[in-house]
Amino acid sequence: MSFLKSLLVYLCLLSALAAPVAAQSDPDTLRQLVNELAKGKYAETEQQIEALVATGDPIVAPALEALGAGSLYFRKSDGAVFISQKSGKSFALTDPLTLEAAGEAGKREVKKIKVNNKLRRVVRAALGSLTLMAPAPEVRKAAATAMFKARKPDSIEALDAAIAVETDDSVRLIMEQARAAAVLSSSSSEADKLDAINTLAAMGDREALSLLIGVQHASEGAVRDAANRAVAKIEKSLAAWDTAQNVWYGLSLGSVLLLAAIGLAITFGVMGVINMAHGEMVMIGAYTTFVVQELIRTSAPGLFEYSLFIALPLAFLAAGLIGIGIERGVIRWLYGRPLETLLATWGISLILQQAVRSIFGPTNREVGNPDWMSGAFDLGQMTITYNRMWIIVFALLVFAGLMLVLKKTPFGLYTRAVTQNRRMAASMGIRTPWIDALTFGLGSGIAGIAGVALSQIDNVSPNLGQGYIIDSFMVVVFGGVGNLWGTLVGAMTLGIVNKFLEPYAGAVLGKIFVLVFIILFIQKRPRGLFALKGRAVEA
């Protein structure tokens, strides 16, 4: 019955607004028109729907709504039409005009009025005509949008009346576009069609392009010439928007690469360690987010919107402490032996993956998106998703915070000293082993908070980090080992290049092209885009 209540509210709103602008139809006439829906085939049903819309009376909206939803039946004995809901072994009947209960009927006493996809579209357009005068702007906008998609010539008169009294500019614009679409489907004059083409050309989107291409092929003379010019204009505009969309996708991918690579840039730059377990630090951060959300779901569901803020410091600590443990327990014994370091960290990555499989299982784990990271919005002809937008912002904040730590704190000063000349730094009293451990922990901790962000756009599984480790090394080598600005530029450049190559070469072949480019690039600039300076580095 909640469906019927919502229809009743809907009916009251429409009736209140429509009363001043349209005379109410005779109830007997309306009932006869509604009952006619039960007669004839699909074509006749479509004619009856148009007849109901022609009355202009919103009281018929519930009947049309029920018809589209497949809940409009007729009684075999007298042909009377009812909104019917299954109730046990029988059907509860509701009057389609008054929405009052009308008793029950057995399954053999009533029969559903059948509809097909075409009729459903007709019903949507009909409801759109009846809601053009609704009090709520969003309802009027939805009605105008439905009429734009239907493109029925007989909707022009209703749209003209609605446009004349519309006070909301955004709604009026959609109504004018719907009218233009209807005019191009009608036998209107050439002047009206030229105006309609100009209106659609100003839309500049793919729906307008599709409609104008149809006009282009079906028209002649001045109308066809105008359609040709409008199609060329829209295609040029859409090409520019497609380029902007690819740049956005590239920046989005670049921010992900930046988050995954920025910690590696620190450890690789300071210690020269090829850390194949870096991806597992990302994985640990993602699983920390999962654990935090599970605890919040069971203990404090009201805190779910803040779950990522709670997970960030915990992921940093978890990954950072594990990183310090790896450096103190394994890596510090292997400095100056790059092959052994690579094999050791690769073995550690396998151990961490198996540990996670043993604790959480091998399947993907669900990490939810808070409301503020869900959904999307349109910017011109671009679609911007909130989760990607916030990840870009988050990546830049992490980058800025790390730059502050390295440039404005004693720890950052010591780290830069060790990076540029380890022996000189040690001779000046800097405890290089502790700097190594803390730097490795910092890089691992940043990878952990990268995992928090990546959990919002990727599957949380034991293999999460493996998808980013190779790309991270490419970013670090391309940008310049140990240089954060180089990592930023390298990540964004490779992200954008990848997204422009994918439509032509595919995702896999595009990455191969990028790898070949980097190999050729480092032949000319072995130290990357932004090479570090220092006696030890330049030696």
C-alpha positions as CSV (number, residue, x, y, z in Angstrom):
1,M,0.0,0.0,0.0
2,S,3.0,2.3,0.3
3,F,2.9,2.4,-3.5
4,L,-0.7,3.6,-3.5
5,K,0.0,6.2,-0.8
6,S,2.9,7.7,-2.8
7,L,0.6,7.8,-5.9
8,L,-2.0,9.6,-3.8
9,V,0.4,12.2,-2.6
10,Y,1.6,12.6,-6.2
11,L,-2.0,13.0,-7.4
12,C,-2.7,15.7,-4.8
13,L,0.3,17.8,-5.7
14,L,-0.5,17.7,-9.3
15,S,-4.2,18.4,-8.8
16,A,-3.5,21.4,-6.6
17,L,-1.3,23.0,-9.3
18,A,-3.3,22.0,-12.3
19,A,-6.6,23.3,-10.9
20,P,-6.0,26.9,-11.9
21,V,-4.8,26.2,-15.4
22,A,-7.0,23.4,-16.6
23,A,-10.6,22.5,-16.2
24,Q,-11.3,19.1,-14.6
25,S,-12.7,16.5,-16.9
26,D,-16.0,14.7,-16.4
27,P,-15.4,11.7,-14.1
28,D,-17.6,9.4,-16.2
29,T,-15.6,10.4,-19.3
30,L,-12.3,9.8,-17.6
31,R,-13.4,6.4,-16.3
32,Q,-14.6,5.4,-19.7
33,L,-11.2,6.4,-21.2
34,V,-9.4,4.4,-18.5
35,N,-11.5,1.3,-19.2
36,E,-10.7,1.6,-22.9
37,L,-7.1,0.7,-22.0
38,A,-8.3,-2.9,-21.6
39,K,-9.5,-3.1,-25.2
40,G,-7.6,-3.7,-28.4
41,K,-3.9,-4.4,-29.1
42,Y,-0.8,-2.4,-28.4
43,A,-1.6,0.2,-31.1
44,E,-5.1,0.8,-29.7
45,T,-3.6,1.0,-26.1
46,E,-1.2,3.7,-27.3
47,Q,-4.1,5.7,-28.7
48,Q,-6.0,5.4,-25.4
49,I,-2.9,6.7,-23.5
50,E,-2.7,9.7,-25.8
51,A,-6.5,10.3,-25.2
52,L,-5.9,10.3,-21.5
53,V,-3.1,12.8,-21.8
54,A,-5.2,15.0,-24.0
55,T,-7.6,15.5,-21.1
56,G,-4.8,17.3,-19.2
57,D,-6.2,16.0,-16.0
58,P,-3.5,14.7,-13.5
59,I,-6.0,12.4,-11.9
60,V,-5.2,9.8,-14.6
61,A,-1.5,9.7,-13.6
62,P,-1.9,6.8,-11.2
63,A,-3.6,4.7,-13.9
64,L,-0.8,5.4,-16.3
65,E,1.9,4.8,-13.6
66,A,0.3,1.4,-12.8
67,L,0.1,0.5,-16.5
68,G,3.8,1.1,-17.0
69,A,4.6,-0.9,-13.8
70,G,2.5,-3.8,-15.0
71,S,-0.1,-3.6,-12.2
72,L,-3.1,-2.5,-14.2
73,Y,-5.8,-5.2,-14.6
74,F,-9.3,-5.4,-16.0
75,R,-12.2,-7.4,-14.7
76,K,-13.4,-9.9,-17.3
77,S,-17.0,-9.7,-16.3
78,D,-17.5,-5.9,-17.1
79,G,-14.2,-4.7,-18.5
80,A,-13.7,-2.3,-15.6
81,V,-10.0,-1.4,-15.0
82,F,-8.3,-1.5,-11.6
83,I,-4.9,-1.1,-10.0
84,S,-4.3,-4.6,-8.7
85,Q,-2.0,-6.0,-6.1
86,K,-1.6,-9.7,-5.4
87,S,-3.0,-10.6,-1.9
88,G,-2.7,-14.3,-1.1
89,K,-4.6,-16.3,-3.7
90,S,-6.6,-13.2,-4.9
91,F,-6.0,-9.6,-6.1
92,A,-6.7,-6.5,-4.0
93,L,-8.4,-4.0,-6.3
94,T,-8.0,-0.2,-6.2
95,D,-10.0,2.3,-8.1
96,P,-7.5,4.0,-10.6
97,L,-9.1,7.4,-10.3
98,T,-10.1,7.7,-6.6
99,L,-7.5,5.3,-5.3
100,E,-10.1,3.8,-3.0
101,A,-10.3,0.1,-2.2
102,A,-12.6,-1.7,-4.6
103,G,-12.7,-5.2,-3.1
104,E,-11.0,-8.3,-4.2
105,A,-11.1,-10.6,-7.2
106,G,-9.9,-14.1,-8.0
107,K,-7.1,-14.8,-10.3
108,R,-9.5,-16.0,-13.0
109,E,-11.7,-12.9,-12.7
110,V,-9.1,-10.4,-13.7
111,K,-6.5,-10.2,-16.5
112,K,-3.4,-8.0,-16.8
113,I,-3.3,-5.3,-19.4
114,K,-0.1,-6.2,-21.3
115,V,2.5,-3.6,-22.2
116,N,5.7,-3.8,-24.3
117,N,8.8,-1.6,-24.2
118,K,7.3,0.8,-26.7
119,L,4.2,1.3,-24.6
120,R,6.4,1.9,-21.5
121,R,8.2,4.7,-23.3
122,V,4.8,6.1,-24.3
123,V,3.7,5.9,-20.7
124,R,6.8,7.8,-19.5
125,A,6.2,10.5,-22.1
126,A,2.6,10.7,-21.1
127,L,3.5,11.1,-17.4
128,G,6.0,13.7,-18.5
129,S,3.2,15.8,-20.1
130,L,1.1,15.5,-17.0
131,T,3.9,16.7,-14.7
132,L,5.2,19.7,-16.7
133,M,3.2,21.9,-14.3
134,A,4.2,20.1,-11.1
135,P,5.1,22.4,-8.1
136,A,8.6,20.9,-7.6
137,P,11.2,22.0,-10.2
138,E,12.9,18.6,-10.2
139,V,9.7,17.0,-11.2
140,R,9.2,19.4,-14.0
141,K,12.8,18.9,-15.1
142,A,12.3,15.1,-15.1
143,A,9.1,15.5,-17.2
144,A,10.9,17.8,-19.7
145,T,13.8,15.3,-19.9
146,A,11.3,12.4,-20.6
147,M,9.7,14.4,-23.3
148,F,13.0,15.3,-24.9
149,K,13.7,11.5,-25.2
150,A,10.3,10.7,-26.5
151,R,10.4,13.5,-29.2
152,K,6.6,13.4,-29.8
153,P,5.3,16.1,-32.1
154,D,2.0,16.3,-30.1
155,S,3.9,17.4,-27.0
156,I,4.8,20.8,-28.6
157,E,1.6,22.5,-27.4
158,A,2.0,21.3,-23.8
159,L,5.6,22.4,-23.8
160,D,4.7,25.8,-25.2
161,A,2.2,26.3,-22.4
162,A,4.8,25.2,-19.8
163,I,7.6,27.4,-21.1
164,A,5.3,30.4,-21.0
165,V,4.8,30.1,-17.3
166,E,8.1,28.5,-16.2
167,T,10.1,30.7,-13.7
168,D,13.2,28.4,-13.3
169,D,15.8,29.1,-15.9
170,S,17.4,25.7,-15.8
171,V,14.0,24.0,-16.2
172,R,13.0,26.3,-19.0
173,L,16.2,25.5,-20.9
174,I,15.4,21.7,-20.8
175,M,11.8,22.4,-21.9
176,E,13.1,24.5,-24.8
177,Q,15.4,21.6,-25.8
178,A,12.5,19.1,-25.5
179,R,10.4,21.4,-27.7
180,A,13.3,21.6,-30.3
181,A,13.5,17.8,-30.4
182,A,9.8,17.5,-30.9
183,V,9.8,20.2,-33.6
184,L,12.5,18.3,-35.6
185,S,10.3,15.2,-35.4
186,S,7.2,17.1,-36.7
187,S,6.1,18.7,-39.9
188,S,6.8,22.2,-38.6
189,S,8.0,25.0,-40.9
190,E,11.5,25.3,-42.1
191,A,12.1,28.4,-39.9
192,D,10.9,26.5,-36.8
193,K,13.2,23.6,-37.6
194,L,16.2,26.0,-38.1
195,D,15.5,27.5,-34.7
196,A,15.3,24.0,-33.2
197,I,18.7,23.1,-34.7
198,N,20.3,26.1,-33.2
199,T,18.8,25.2,-29.8
200,L,20.2,21.7,-30.0
201,A,23.5,22.9,-31.3
202,A,23.8,25.0,-28.1
203,M,23.4,21.8,-26.0
204,G,26.6,20.4,-27.4
205,D,26.2,16.9,-26.0
206,R,25.9,13.4,-27.4
207,E,22.1,13.3,-27.2
208,A,21.9,16.4,-29.3
209,L,24.5,15.0,-31.7
210,S,22.6,11.8,-32.2
211,L,19.3,13.7,-32.9
212,L,21.0,16.1,-35.3
213,I,22.6,13.3,-37.2
214,G,19.2,11.8,-37.8
215,V,18.0,15.2,-39.0
216,Q,21.1,15.4,-41.2
217,H,20.1,12.2,-43.1
218,A,16.4,12.8,-43.3
219,S,16.3,16.5,-44.4
220,E,17.1,18.5,-47.4
221,G,18.0,22.1,-48.3
222,A,18.6,24.7,-45.6
223,V,17.6,22.4,-42.8
224,R,20.2,19.8,-43.9
225,D,22.9,22.4,-44.2
226,A,22.1,23.8,-40.8
227,A,22.2,20.3,-39.3
228,N,25.6,19.7,-41.0
229,R,27.0,22.8,-39.5
230,A,25.6,21.9,-36.0
231,V,26.9,18.4,-36.2
232,A,30.4,19.6,-37.1
233,K,30.3,22.1,-34.3
234,I,29.2,19.6,-31.7
235,E,31.8,17.0,-32.9
236,K,34.5,19.5,-32.5
237,S,33.3,20.5,-29.0
238,L,33.0,16.8,-28.0
239,A,36.5,16.1,-29.2
240,A,37.8,18.9,-26.9
241,W,35.8,17.5,-24.0
242,D,37.0,14.0,-24.7
243,T,40.6,15.3,-24.5
244,A,39.8,17.0,-21.2
245,Q,38.2,13.7,-19.9
246,N,41.3,11.8,-20.9
247,V,43.5,14.3,-19.1
248,W,41.3,13.9,-16.0
249,Y,41.5,10.1,-16.2
250,G,45.3,10.5,-16.6
251,L,45.5,12.8,-13.5
252,S,43.4,10.3,-11.6
253,L,45.7,7.4,-12.6
254,G,48.7,9.6,-11.9
255,S,47.5,10.4,-8.4
256,V,47.2,6.6,-7.7
257,L,50.7,6.1,-9.1
258,L,52.0,9.0,-7.0
259,L,50.5,7.5,-3.8
260,A,52.0,4.1,-4.6
261,A,55.4,5.4,-5.6
262,I,56.1,8.3,-3.3
263,G,57.1,6.0,-0.4
264,L,59.3,4.0,-2.7
265,A,61.0,7.2,-3.9
266,I,62.1,7.9,-0.4
267,T,63.5,4.4,0.4
268,F,65.0,3.9,-3.0
269,G,66.6,7.4,-3.0
270,V,68.0,7.3,0.5
271,M,69.2,3.7,0.8
272,G,69.3,2.5,-2.8
273,V,67.2,-0.5,-1.7
274,I,65.1,-2.2,-4.4
275,N,62.2,-3.0,-2.1
276,M,60.0,-5.6,-3.8
277,A,57.8,-5.7,-0.7
278,H,56.7,-2.1,-1.1
279,G,53.4,-3.2,-2.7
280,E,52.6,-5.3,0.4
281,M,52.8,-2.2,2.5
282,V,50.0,-0.8,0.3
283,M,48.1,-4.0,0.9
284,I,48.5,-3.7,4.7
285,G,47.1,-0.2,4.6
286,A,44.1,-1.5,2.6
287,Y,43.4,-4.4,5.0
288,T,43.8,-2.0,7.9
289,T,40.9,0.0,6.4
290,F,38.9,-3.2,6.1
291,V,39.4,-4.1,9.8
292,V,38.5,-0.5,10.9
293,Q,35.3,-0.6,8.9
294,E,34.4,-4.0,10.2
295,L,34.8,-2.9,13.8
296,I,32.8,0.3,13.1
297,R,30.0,-1.7,11.4
298,T,29.7,-4.0,14.4
299,S,30.3,-1.6,17.3
300,A,29.6,2.0,16.1
301,P,27.8,2.2,12.8
302,G,27.3,6.0,13.2
303,L,31.1,6.5,12.7
304,F,31.2,4.9,9.3
305,E,31.4,8.3,7.5
306,Y,34.6,8.9,9.5
307,S,36.1,5.4,9.0
308,L,38.8,6.6,6.5
309,F,40.0,9.3,8.9
310,I,40.3,6.7,11.6
311,A,42.0,4.2,9.3
312,L,44.7,6.7,8.0
313,P,46.8,7.0,11.1
314,L,46.4,3.3,12.0
315,A,47.5,2.3,8.5
316,F,50.5,4.5,8.7
317,L,51.5,3.0,12.0
318,A,50.9,-0.6,11.0
319,A,52.8,-0.3,7.7
320,G,55.5,1.9,9.2
321,L,56.3,-0.4,12.1
322,I,56.4,-3.4,9.8
323,G,58.7,-1.5,7.5
324,I,61.1,-0.6,10.4
325,G,61.0,-4.3,11.4
326,I,62.0,-5.3,7.9
327,E,64.8,-2.8,7.7
328,R,66.2,-3.7,11.1
329,G,65.8,-7.5,10.7
330,V,66.8,-8.0,7.1
331,I,67.8,-5.1,4.9
332,R,70.5,-3.5,7.1
333,W,72.6,-6.6,6.6
334,L,72.4,-6.4,2.8
335,Y,73.4,-2.8,2.0
336,G,75.6,-2.6,-1.0
337,R,74.3,-5.9,-2.3
338,P,71.4,-5.0,-4.6
339,L,70.7,-8.5,-6.0
340,E,70.5,-10.1,-2.5
341,T,68.3,-7.2,-1.3
342,L,65.9,-7.6,-4.3
343,L,65.6,-11.4,-3.6
344,A,65.2,-10.9,0.2
345,T,62.4,-8.3,-0.2
346,W,60.7,-10.4,-2.8
347,G,60.7,-13.3,-0.3
348,I,59.3,-10.9,2.3
349,S,56.5,-9.9,0.0
350,L,55.5,-13.6,-0.5
351,I,55.5,-14.1,3.3
352,L,53.3,-11.1,3.8
353,Q,50.9,-12.1,1.1
354,Q,50.6,-15.6,2.6
355,A,50.1,-14.2,6.1
356,V,47.2,-12.1,4.9
357,R,45.7,-15.1,3.1
358,S,45.9,-17.1,6.3
359,I,44.3,-14.4,8.4
360,F,41.7,-12.9,6.0
361,G,41.3,-15.6,3.3
362,P,42.2,-15.4,-0.4
363,T,39.0,-13.7,-1.6
364,N,38.4,-10.0,-2.1
365,R,37.2,-8.1,1.0
366,E,34.6,-5.4,0.8
367,V,35.6,-1.9,1.8
368,G,32.7,0.6,1.6
369,N,32.7,4.1,0.3
370,P,31.5,6.9,2.7
371,D,28.7,9.0,1.2
372,W,31.1,11.9,0.5
373,M,33.2,9.6,-1.7
374,S,30.2,8.1,-3.6
375,G,28.6,9.3,-6.8
376,A,29.6,11.7,-9.5
377,F,28.8,15.0,-11.0
378,D,29.1,16.5,-14.5
379,L,31.4,19.3,-15.5
380,G,30.4,20.3,-19.0
381,Q,30.6,17.0,-20.9
382,M,33.0,15.4,-18.4
383,T,32.0,13.1,-15.6
384,I,33.9,13.5,-12.3
385,T,33.6,10.8,-9.7
386,Y,33.9,11.9,-6.1
387,N,36.2,9.0,-5.1
388,R,38.7,9.8,-7.8
389,M,38.5,13.5,-7.1
390,W,39.2,13.1,-3.4
391,I,42.1,10.7,-4.1
392,I,43.7,13.4,-6.3
393,V,43.3,15.9,-3.5
394,F,44.6,13.3,-0.9
395,A,47.7,12.5,-3.1
396,L,48.6,16.2,-3.3
397,L,48.1,16.7,0.4
398,V,50.4,13.7,1.1
399,F,53.0,15.1,-1.3
400,A,52.8,18.5,0.4
401,G,53.0,17.0,3.9
402,L,56.0,14.9,2.9
403,M,57.7,17.9,1.4
404,L,57.2,19.9,4.6
405,V,58.7,17.0,6.7
406,L,61.7,16.8,4.5
407,K,62.3,20.5,4.1
408,K,61.3,21.9,7.5
409,T,62.2,19.3,10.2
410,P,65.5,18.1,11.6
411,F,64.6,14.5,10.5
412,G,64.1,15.8,6.9
413,L,67.5,17.6,7.1
414,Y,69.2,14.4,8.2
415,T,67.5,12.4,5.5
416,R,68.6,14.8,2.8
417,A,72.1,14.8,4.1
418,V,72.3,11.0,4.1
419,T,70.8,10.9,0.6
420,Q,73.4,13.3,-0.8
421,N,76.5,12.0,0.9
422,R,76.2,9.2,3.4
423,R,79.8,9.2,4.6
424,M,79.9,13.0,5.2
425,A,76.6,12.8,7.1
426,A,78.0,10.0,9.3
427,S,81.2,12.0,10.0
428,M,79.0,15.0,11.1
429,G,77.5,12.8,13.8
430,I,74.2,11.8,12.1
431,R,73.3,8.2,13.1
432,T,72.8,6.9,9.5
433,P,71.5,3.5,10.6
434,W,68.6,5.1,12.5
435,I,68.0,7.5,9.6
436,D,67.8,4.4,7.4
437,A,65.3,2.7,9.7
438,L,63.1,5.7,10.2
439,T,63.2,6.6,6.5
440,F,62.2,3.1,5.5
441,G,59.4,3.2,8.1
442,L,58.3,6.6,6.7
443,G,58.2,5.3,3.2
444,S,56.3,2.1,4.3
445,G,53.9,4.2,6.3
446,I,53.1,6.4,3.3
447,A,52.5,3.2,1.3
448,G,50.1,2.2,4.1
449,I,48.0,5.3,3.8
450,A,48.1,4.9,0.0
451,G,46.4,1.6,0.6
452,V,43.6,3.4,2.5
453,A,43.0,5.5,-0.6
454,L,43.3,2.6,-3.1
455,S,40.8,0.5,-1.1
456,Q,38.2,2.9,-2.3
457,I,38.8,2.2,-6.0
458,D,40.3,-1.3,-6.2
459,N,39.7,-4.8,-4.8
460,V,41.2,-5.4,-1.4
461,S,43.0,-8.7,-1.8
462,P,46.4,-10.3,-1.0
463,N,47.5,-9.3,-4.5
464,L,46.6,-5.7,-4.3
465,G,50.1,-4.3,-4.1
466,Q,51.4,-6.5,-7.0
467,G,49.4,-4.4,-9.4
468,Y,51.4,-1.2,-8.5
469,I,54.9,-2.3,-7.8
470,I,56.2,-2.2,-11.4
471,D,54.4,1.0,-12.2
472,S,55.9,2.5,-9.0
473,F,59.4,1.7,-10.0
474,M,58.8,3.1,-13.5
475,V,57.6,6.4,-11.9
476,V,60.6,6.6,-9.6
477,V,63.1,5.9,-12.3
478,F,61.5,8.2,-14.8
479,G,61.1,11.1,-12.4
480,G,64.6,10.8,-10.8
481,V,65.5,8.5,-8.0
482,G,64.9,10.1,-4.6
483,N,63.5,13.3,-6.0
484,L,59.9,13.9,-4.9
485,W,59.2,16.6,-7.5
486,G,60.4,14.1,-10.1
487,T,58.0,11.5,-8.7
488,L,55.1,13.9,-8.9
489,V,55.8,14.9,-12.5
490,G,56.7,11.4,-13.5
491,A,53.4,9.9,-12.0
492,M,51.2,12.5,-13.6
493,T,53.0,12.3,-17.0
494,L,52.9,8.5,-17.1
495,G,49.2,8.5,-16.0
496,I,48.2,10.9,-18.8
497,V,50.2,9.2,-21.4
498,N,48.7,5.8,-20.5
499,K,45.2,7.1,-20.8
500,F,45.8,8.7,-24.2
501,L,47.4,5.4,-25.5
502,E,44.8,3.0,-24.2
503,P,42.0,3.9,-26.7
504,Y,44.4,3.2,-29.6
505,A,46.7,0.5,-28.3
506,G,44.8,-1.1,-25.4
507,A,45.7,-1.2,-21.8
508,V,48.4,-3.9,-22.0
509,L,50.1,-2.7,-25.2
510,G,49.9,0.9,-23.9
511,K,51.9,-0.1,-20.8
512,I,54.4,-1.8,-23.1
513,F,54.8,1.4,-25.1
514,V,55.3,3.4,-21.9
515,L,58.0,0.9,-20.7
516,V,59.8,1.1,-24.0
517,F,59.7,4.9,-23.8
518,I,61.2,4.9,-20.3
519,I,64.0,2.5,-21.4
520,L,64.9,4.8,-24.3
521,F,64.6,7.8,-22.0
522,I,67.0,6.6,-19.4
523,Q,69.5,5.9,-22.1
524,K,69.7,9.7,-22.6
525,R,69.1,10.7,-18.9
526,P,70.1,7.8,-16.6
527,R,69.2,9.8,-13.5
528,G,65.7,10.7,-14.7
529,L,63.9,14.0,-15.2
530,F,65.2,15.5,-11.9
531,A,68.5,14.1,-10.9
532,L,69.6,14.5,-7.3
533,K,72.8,16.5,-6.7
534,G,75.6,15.7,-4.2
535,R,79.1,14.4,-4.2
536,A,78.1,10.8,-3.4
537,V,75.3,10.9,-6.0
538,E,77.5,12.4,-8.7
539,A,80.4,10.1,-8.0
